[in-house]
Amino acid sequence: MEKIKAISRTLNNIGLRFSHHKNRISVCPRCGSRNIGLSSKFDAWLMPKRYACRDCGYVGPIVLEVDLEE
């Protein structure tokens, strides 16, 4: 649990948050591309969410949400 708190503090310090807001975008954790979406239409319905990046080919359960800069 302490490791999760430490990771959360680190991400908060660099401007990333775990909560979902409408002013956030999803980006690929590997290349930082905004061209990322669910890997299958069945994700989040029958199976756990898996995201796929169309630029670098990343497929996995983790996606970064960052604040939109205005």
Gaussian input, Z-matrix of N, CA and C with variables (Angstrom, degrees):
# hf/3-21g

backbone

0 1
 N
 C     1     B1
 C     2     B2     1     A1
 N     3     B3     2     A2     1     D1
 C     4     B4     3     A3     2     D2
 C     5     B5     4     A4     3     D3
 N     6     B6     5     A5     4     D4
 C     7     B7     6     A6     5     D5
 C     8     B8     7     A7     6     D6
 N     9     B9     8     A8     7     D7
 C    10    B10     9     A9     8     D8
 C    11    B11    10    A10     9     D9
 N    12    B12    11    A11    10    D10
 C    13    B13    12    A12    11    D11
 C    14    B14    13    A13    12    D12
 N    15    B15    14    A14    13    D13
 C    16    B16    15    A15    14    D14
 C    17    B17    16    A16    15    D15
 N    18    B18    17    A17    16    D16
 C    19    B19    18    A18    17    D17
 C    20    B20    19    A19    18    D18
 N    21    B21    20    A20    19    D19
 C    22    B22    21    A21    20    D20
 C    23    B23    22    A22    21    D21
 N    24    B24    23    A23    22    D22
 C    25    B25    24    A24    23    D23
 C    26    B26    25    A25    24    D24
 N    27    B27    26    A26    25    D25
 C    28    B28    27    A27    26    D26
 C    29    B29    28    A28    27    D27
 N    30    B30    29    A29    28    D28
 C    31    B31    30    A30    29    D29
 C    32    B32    31    A31    30    D30
 N    33    B33    32    A32    31    D31
 C    34    B34    33    A33    32    D32
 C    35    B35    34    A34    33    D33
 N    36    B36    35    A35    34    D34
 C    37    B37    36    A36    35    D35
 C    38    B38    37    A37    36    D36
 N    39    B39    38    A38    37    D37
 C    40    B40    39    A39    38    D38
 C    41    B41    40    A40    39    D39
 N    42    B42    41    A41    40    D40
 C    43    B43    42    A42    41    D41
 C    44    B44    43    A43    42    D42
 N    45    B45    44    A44    43    D43
 C    46    B46    45    A45    44    D44
 C    47    B47    46    A46    45    D45
 N    48    B48    47    A47    46    D46
 C    49    B49    48    A48    47    D47
 C    50    B50    49    A49    48    D48
 N    51    B51    50    A50    49    D49
 C    52    B52    51    A51    50    D50
 C    53    B53    52    A52    51    D51
 N    54    B54    53    A53    52    D52
 C    55    B55    54    A54    53    D53
 C    56    B56    55    A55    54    D54
 N    57    B57    56    A56    55    D55
 C    58    B58    57    A57    56    D56
 C    59    B59    58    A58    57    D57
 N    60    B60    59    A59    58    D58
 C    61    B61    60    A60    59    D59
 C    62    B62    61    A61    60    D60
 N    63    B63    62    A62    61    D61
 C    64    B64    63    A63    62    D62
 C    65    B65    64    A64    63    D63
 N    66    B66    65    A65    64    D64
 C    67    B67    66    A66    65    D65
 C    68    B68    67    A67    66    D66
 N    69    B69    68    A68    67    D67
 C    70    B70    69    A69    68    D68
 C    71    B71    70    A70    69    D69
 N    72    B72    71    A71    70    D70
 C    73    B73    72    A72    71    D71
 C    74    B74    73    A73    72    D72
 N    75    B75    74    A74    73    D73
 C    76    B76    75    A75    74    D74
 C    77    B77    76    A76    75    D75
 N    78    B78    77    A77    76    D76
 C    79    B79    78    A78    77    D77
 C    80    B80    79    A79    78    D78
 N    81    B81    80    A80    79    D79
 C    82    B82    81    A81    80    D80
 C    83    B83    82    A82    81    D81
 N    84    B84    83    A83    82    D82
 C    85    B85    84    A84    83    D83
 C    86    B86    85    A85    84    D84
 N    87    B87    86    A86    85    D85
 C    88    B88    87    A87    86    D86
 C    89    B89    88    A88    87    D87
 N    90    B90    89    A89    88    D88
 C    91    B91    90    A90    89    D89
 C    92    B92    91    A91    90    D90
 N    93    B93    92    A92    91    D91
 C    94    B94    93    A93    92    D92
 C    95    B95    94    A94    93    D93
 N    96    B96    95    A95    94    D94
 C    97    B97    96    A96    95    D95
 C    98    B98    97    A97    96    D96
 N    99    B99    98    A98    97    D97
 C   100   B100    99    A99    98    D98
 C   101   B101   100   A100    99    D99
 N   102   B102   101   A101   100   D100
 C   103   B103   102   A102   101   D101
 C   104   B104   103   A103   102   D102
 N   105   B105   104   A104   103   D103
 C   106   B106   105   A105   104   D104
 C   107   B107   106   A106   105   D105
 N   108   B108   107   A107   106   D106
 C   109   B109   108   A108   107   D107
 C   110   B110   109   A109   108   D108
 N   111   B111   110   A110   109   D109
 C   112   B112   111   A111   110   D110
 C   113   B113   112   A112   111   D111
 N   114   B114   113   A113   112   D112
 C   115   B115   114   A114   113   D113
 C   116   B116   115   A115   114   D114
 N   117   B117   116   A116   115   D115
 C   118   B118   117   A117   116   D116
 C   119   B119   118   A118   117   D117
 N   120   B120   119   A119   118   D118
 C   121   B121   120   A120   119   D119
 C   122   B122   121   A121   120   D120
 N   123   B123   122   A122   121   D121
 C   124   B124   123   A123   122   D122
 C   125   B125   124   A124   123   D123
 N   126   B126   125   A125   124   D124
 C   127   B127   126   A126   125   D125
 C   128   B128   127   A127   126   D126
 N   129   B129   128   A128   127   D127
 C   130   B130   129   A129   128   D128
 C   131   B131   130   A130   129   D129
 N   132   B132   131   A131   130   D130
 C   133   B133   132   A132   131   D131
 C   134   B134   133   A133   132   D132
 N   135   B135   134   A134   133   D133
 C   136   B136   135   A135   134   D134
 C   137   B137   136   A136   135   D135
 N   138   B138   137   A137   136   D136
 C   139   B139   138   A138   137   D137
 C   140   B140   139   A139   138   D138
 N   141   B141   140   A140   139   D139
 C   142   B142   141   A141   140   D140
 C   143   B143   142   A142   141   D141
 N   144   B144   143   A143   142   D142
 C   145   B145   144   A144   143   D143
 C   146   B146   145   A145   144   D144
 N   147   B147   146   A146   145   D145
 C   148   B148   147   A147   146   D146
 C   149   B149   148   A148   147   D147
 N   150   B150   149   A149   148   D148
 C   151   B151   150   A150   149   D149
 C   152   B152   151   A151   150   D150
 N   153   B153   152   A152   151   D151
 C   154   B154   153   A153   152   D152
 C   155   B155   154   A154   153   D153
 N   156   B156   155   A155   154   D154
 C   157   B157   156   A156   155   D155
 C   158   B158   157   A157   156   D156
 N   159   B159   158   A158   157   D157
 C   160   B160   159   A159   158   D158
 C   161   B161   160   A160   159   D159
 N   162   B162   161   A161   160   D160
 C   163   B163   162   A162   161   D161
 C   164   B164   163   A163   162   D162
 N   165   B165   164   A164   163   D163
 C   166   B166   165   A165   164   D164
 C   167   B167   166   A166   165   D165
 N   168   B168   167   A167   166   D166
 C   169   B169   168   A168   167   D167
 C   170   B170   169   A169   168   D168
 N   171   B171   170   A170   169   D169
 C   172   B172   171   A171   170   D170
 C   173   B173   172   A172   171   D171
 N   174   B174   173   A173   172   D172
 C   175   B175   174   A174   173   D173
 C   176   B176   175   A175   174   D174
 N   177   B177   176   A176   175   D175
 C   178   B178   177   A177   176   D176
 C   179   B179   178   A178   177   D177
 N   180   B180   179   A179   178   D178
 C   181   B181   180   A180   179   D179
 C   182   B182   181   A181   180   D180
 N   183   B183   182   A182   181   D181
 C   184   B184   183   A183   182   D182
 C   185   B185   184   A184   183   D183
 N   186   B186   185   A185   184   D184
 C   187   B187   186   A186   185   D185
 C   188   B188   187   A187   186   D186
 N   189   B189   188   A188   187   D187
 C   190   B190   189   A189   188   D188
 C   191   B191   190   A190   189   D189
 N   192   B192   191   A191   190   D190
 C   193   B193   192   A192   191   D191
 C   194   B194   193   A193   192   D192
 N   195   B195   194   A194   193   D193
 C   196   B196   195   A195   194   D194
 C   197   B197   196   A196   195   D195
 N   198   B198   197   A197   196   D196
 C   199   B199   198   A198   197   D197
 C   200   B200   199   A199   198   D198
 N   201   B201   200   A200   199   D199
 C   202   B202   201   A201   200   D200
 C   203   B203   202   A202   201   D201
 N   204   B204   203   A203   202   D202
 C   205   B205   204   A204   203   D203
 C   206   B206   205   A205   204   D204
 N   207   B207   206   A206   205   D205
 C   208   B208   207   A207   206   D206
 C   209   B209   208   A208   207   D207

   B1=1.4459
   B2=1.5252
   B3=1.3155
   B4=1.4638
   B5=1.5245
   B6=1.3373
   B7=1.4622
   B8=1.5225
   B9=1.3306
   B10=1.4642
   B11=1.5173
   B12=1.3287
   B13=1.4646
   B14=1.5229
   B15=1.3335
   B16=1.4620
   B17=1.5249
   B18=1.3248
   B19=1.4637
   B20=1.5217
   B21=1.3286
   B22=1.4624
   B23=1.5217
   B24=1.3272
   B25=1.4687
   B26=1.5242
   B27=1.3247
   B28=1.4604
   B29=1.5184
   B30=1.3329
   B31=1.4638
   B32=1.5208
   B33=1.3211
   B34=1.4644
   B35=1.5209
   B36=1.3320
   B37=1.4574
   B38=1.5223
   B39=1.3360
   B40=1.4629
   B41=1.5254
   B42=1.3229
   B43=1.4542
   B44=1.5110
   B45=1.3137
   B46=1.4588
   B47=1.5178
   B48=1.3066
   B49=1.4627
   B50=1.5171
   B51=1.3352
   B52=1.4543
   B53=1.5260
   B54=1.3032
   B55=1.4607
   B56=1.5287
   B57=1.3303
   B58=1.4614
   B59=1.5262
   B60=1.3011
   B61=1.4539
   B62=1.5172
   B63=1.3308
   B64=1.4536
   B65=1.5238
   B66=1.3247
   B67=1.4581
   B68=1.5233
   B69=1.3049
   B70=1.4604
   B71=1.5162
   B72=1.3177
   B73=1.4559
   B74=1.5188
   B75=1.3093
   B76=1.4621
   B77=1.5199
   B78=1.3305
   B79=1.4600
   B80=1.5200
   B81=1.3187
   B82=1.4608
   B83=1.5279
   B84=1.3407
   B85=1.4635
   B86=1.5284
   B87=1.3236
   B88=1.4622
   B89=1.5288
   B90=1.3479
   B91=1.4667
   B92=1.5271
   B93=1.3436
   B94=1.4534
   B95=1.5217
   B96=1.3180
   B97=1.4585
   B98=1.5244
   B99=1.3382
   B100=1.4617
   B101=1.5260
   B102=1.3114
   B103=1.4578
   B104=1.5326
   B105=1.3347
   B106=1.4612
   B107=1.5240
   B108=1.3202
   B109=1.4606
   B110=1.5124
   B111=1.3174
   B112=1.4601
   B113=1.5205
   B114=1.3332
   B115=1.4593
   B116=1.5180
   B117=1.3245
   B118=1.4590
   B119=1.5207
   B120=1.3108
   B121=1.4617
   B122=1.5210
   B123=1.3359
   B124=1.4570
   B125=1.5279
   B126=1.3390
   B127=1.4622
   B128=1.5182
   B129=1.3118
   B130=1.4645
   B131=1.5182
   B132=1.3183
   B133=1.4574
   B134=1.5244
   B135=1.3144
   B136=1.4588
   B137=1.5195
   B138=1.3252
   B139=1.4618
   B140=1.5258
   B141=1.3182
   B142=1.4738
   B143=1.5307
   B144=1.3217
   B145=1.4653
   B146=1.5204
   B147=1.3288
   B148=1.4605
   B149=1.5166
   B150=1.3045
   B151=1.4565
   B152=1.5206
   B153=1.3281
   B154=1.4614
   B155=1.5235
   B156=1.3324
   B157=1.4587
   B158=1.5262
   B159=1.3173
   B160=1.4588
   B161=1.5272
   B162=1.3359
   B163=1.4608
   B164=1.5283
   B165=1.3432
   B166=1.4693
   B167=1.5221
   B168=1.3385
   B169=1.4567
   B170=1.5190
   B171=1.3241
   B172=1.4704
   B173=1.5227
   B174=1.3424
   B175=1.4605
   B176=1.5156
   B177=1.3332
   B178=1.4551
   B179=1.5105
   B180=1.3263
   B181=1.4570
   B182=1.5292
   B183=1.3168
   B184=1.4642
   B185=1.5214
   B186=1.3225
   B187=1.4525
   B188=1.5279
   B189=1.3100
   B190=1.4607
   B191=1.5209
   B192=1.3165
   B193=1.4614
   B194=1.5167
   B195=1.3249
   B196=1.4583
   B197=1.5198
   B198=1.3235
   B199=1.4624
   B200=1.5198
   B201=1.3323
   B202=1.4591
   B203=1.5160
   B204=1.3142
   B205=1.4577
   B206=1.5140
   B207=1.3085
   B208=1.4656
   B209=1.4978
   A1=110.83
   A2=116.85
   A3=120.36
   A4=111.09
   A5=117.03
   A6=119.89
   A7=110.63
   A8=117.07
   A9=120.92
   A10=110.40
   A11=116.93
   A12=120.49
   A13=110.96
   A14=116.89
   A15=120.62
   A16=110.91
   A17=117.17
   A18=120.70
   A19=110.15
   A20=116.98
   A21=121.11
   A22=111.02
   A23=117.50
   A24=121.04
   A25=110.66
   A26=116.88
   A27=120.64
   A28=110.85
   A29=116.93
   A30=120.37
   A31=111.37
   A32=117.62
   A33=120.68
   A34=110.94
   A35=116.94
   A36=120.71
   A37=112.24
   A38=117.78
   A39=119.46
   A40=112.16
   A41=117.11
   A42=120.78
   A43=115.95
   A44=118.68
   A45=121.20
   A46=109.25
   A47=116.95
   A48=122.08
   A49=109.37
   A50=116.48
   A51=121.48
   A52=112.33
   A53=118.63
   A54=120.54
   A55=110.69
   A56=115.17
   A57=120.79
   A58=109.72
   A59=116.41
   A60=122.76
   A61=108.26
   A62=116.13
   A63=119.19
   A64=112.60
   A65=119.01
   A66=122.50
   A67=111.88
   A68=116.60
   A69=121.06
   A70=110.14
   A71=114.42
   A72=120.33
   A73=108.91
   A74=116.33
   A75=121.72
   A76=108.56
   A77=115.95
   A78=120.90
   A79=109.75
   A80=115.27
   A81=122.18
   A82=109.60
   A83=118.31
   A84=119.96
   A85=113.15
   A86=118.23
   A87=121.36
   A88=112.02
   A89=116.94
   A90=119.41
   A91=114.04
   A92=118.13
   A93=121.19
   A94=114.29
   A95=117.77
   A96=122.22
   A97=111.35
   A98=115.92
   A99=121.09
   A100=110.87
   A101=117.62
   A102=123.44
   A103=109.88
   A104=116.59
   A105=122.23
   A106=108.69
   A107=115.93
   A108=120.81
   A109=109.97
   A110=116.13
   A111=119.95
   A112=109.20
   A113=116.63
   A114=120.53
   A115=112.94
   A116=117.60
   A117=121.30
   A118=109.30
   A119=116.20
   A120=118.88
   A121=111.75
   A122=117.40
   A123=121.32
   A124=113.02
   A125=117.47
   A126=119.97
   A127=109.67
   A128=115.89
   A129=125.36
   A130=111.64
   A131=117.66
   A132=120.26
   A133=108.87
   A134=117.19
   A135=120.81
   A136=112.61
   A137=116.37
   A138=121.24
   A139=109.37
   A140=117.34
   A141=119.46
   A142=110.60
   A143=115.87
   A144=120.43
   A145=110.61
   A146=115.69
   A147=122.86
   A148=106.50
   A149=115.59
   A150=120.91
   A151=109.67
   A152=116.21
   A153=121.76
   A154=108.88
   A155=115.52
   A156=121.63
   A157=108.03
   A158=116.34
   A159=120.67
   A160=112.01
   A161=117.72
   A162=120.51
   A163=112.79
   A164=117.34
   A165=119.40
   A166=113.59
   A167=118.10
   A168=120.67
   A169=114.85
   A170=118.11
   A171=121.01
   A172=109.97
   A173=116.35
   A174=122.46
   A175=106.63
   A176=117.35
   A177=120.38
   A178=111.95
   A179=115.94
   A180=120.81
   A181=114.45
   A182=117.90
   A183=121.21
   A184=110.45
   A185=115.63
   A186=122.83
   A187=106.59
   A188=116.98
   A189=120.63
   A190=109.39
   A191=116.31
   A192=121.65
   A193=107.42
   A194=116.14
   A195=121.00
   A196=109.31
   A197=116.13
   A198=121.82
   A199=109.95
   A200=116.12
   A201=120.90
   A202=108.65
   A203=116.45
   A204=120.43
   A205=108.14
   A206=115.65
   A207=119.08
   A208=110.97
   D1=-36.61
   D2=178.87
   D3=-64.72
   D4=-35.70
   D5=178.63
   D6=-64.37
   D7=-40.38
   D8=179.07
   D9=-64.48
   D10=-42.04
   D11=178.19
   D12=-63.95
   D13=-39.74
   D14=179.20
   D15=-65.65
   D16=-41.63
   D17=177.93
   D18=-64.81
   D19=-42.14
   D20=178.81
   D21=-61.42
   D22=-43.11
   D23=178.14
   D24=-62.93
   D25=-41.83
   D26=179.37
   D27=-62.99
   D28=-46.40
   D29=178.93
   D30=-63.97
   D31=-38.66
   D32=177.35
   D33=-63.60
   D34=-36.98
   D35=-179.91
   D36=-66.60
   D37=-30.33
   D38=179.85
   D39=-95.73
   D40=6.73
   D41=172.18
   D42=98.92
   D43=6.88
   D44=178.57
   D45=-99.04
   D46=147.86
   D47=-179.92
   D48=-130.99
   D49=152.74
   D50=177.33
   D51=-85.82
   D52=-22.50
   D53=-176.79
   D54=-77.34
   D55=161.81
   D56=-178.11
   D57=-104.33
   D58=126.22
   D59=175.37
   D60=-127.24
   D61=158.39
   D62=-178.76
   D63=-72.47
   D64=-15.72
   D65=179.87
   D66=-96.89
   D67=31.91
   D68=-179.25
   D69=-122.21
   D70=153.90
   D71=175.86
   D72=-123.36
   D73=154.53
   D74=176.76
   D75=-92.88
   D76=134.75
   D77=177.79
   D78=-130.89
   D79=154.41
   D80=179.53
   D81=-69.09
   D82=133.21
   D83=178.79
   D84=-72.33
   D85=-17.58
   D86=-179.29
   D87=-87.86
   D88=-51.82
   D89=-173.19
   D90=-112.76
   D91=-11.71
   D92=179.23
   D93=82.73
   D94=9.35
   D95=-179.15
   D96=-72.44
   D97=148.49
   D98=174.78
   D99=-88.15
   D100=-2.96
   D101=-177.00
   D102=-86.99
   D103=64.01
   D104=-176.02
   D105=-132.44
   D106=145.04
   D107=179.56
   D108=-158.65
   D109=-178.10
   D110=178.53
   D111=-65.06
   D112=141.78
   D113=-175.82
   D114=-74.50
   D115=-20.35
   D116=-178.27
   D117=-149.54
   D118=154.00
   D119=177.64
   D120=-69.55
   D121=-14.71
   D122=179.06
   D123=-89.80
   D124=-9.64
   D125=178.47
   D126=-63.07
   D127=141.61
   D128=-179.77
   D129=73.32
   D130=5.21
   D131=174.83
   D132=-118.14
   D133=-61.71
   D134=178.43
   D135=-95.33
   D136=-30.42
   D137=-174.03
   D138=-129.53
   D139=166.07
   D140=175.85
   D141=-61.63
   D142=154.85
   D143=179.67
   D144=-62.51
   D145=134.87
   D146=171.49
   D147=-133.42
   D148=128.16
   D149=-178.47
   D150=-100.66
   D151=151.60
   D152=178.42
   D153=-131.84
   D154=130.63
   D155=176.41
   D156=-92.57
   D157=127.86
   D158=-178.75
   D159=-81.68
   D160=-9.13
   D161=-179.54
   D162=-94.26
   D163=-48.57
   D164=-175.59
   D165=-107.59
   D166=-10.00
   D167=178.26
   D168=89.71
   D169=5.41
   D170=178.03
   D171=-59.19
   D172=135.33
   D173=171.92
   D174=-134.61
   D175=123.20
   D176=-179.91
   D177=-177.80
   D178=175.72
   D179=-175.79
   D180=-83.46
   D181=-7.10
   D182=-173.76
   D183=-107.17
   D184=133.29
   D185=173.32
   D186=-137.43
   D187=144.81
   D188=179.83
   D189=-93.84
   D190=138.40
   D191=174.32
   D192=-112.45
   D193=123.20
   D194=-178.88
   D195=-122.49
   D196=153.93
   D197=178.62
   D198=-69.02
   D199=142.00
   D200=172.95
   D201=-71.97
   D202=134.56
   D203=176.61
   D204=-89.42
   D205=133.06
   D206=-179.11
   D207=-107.05

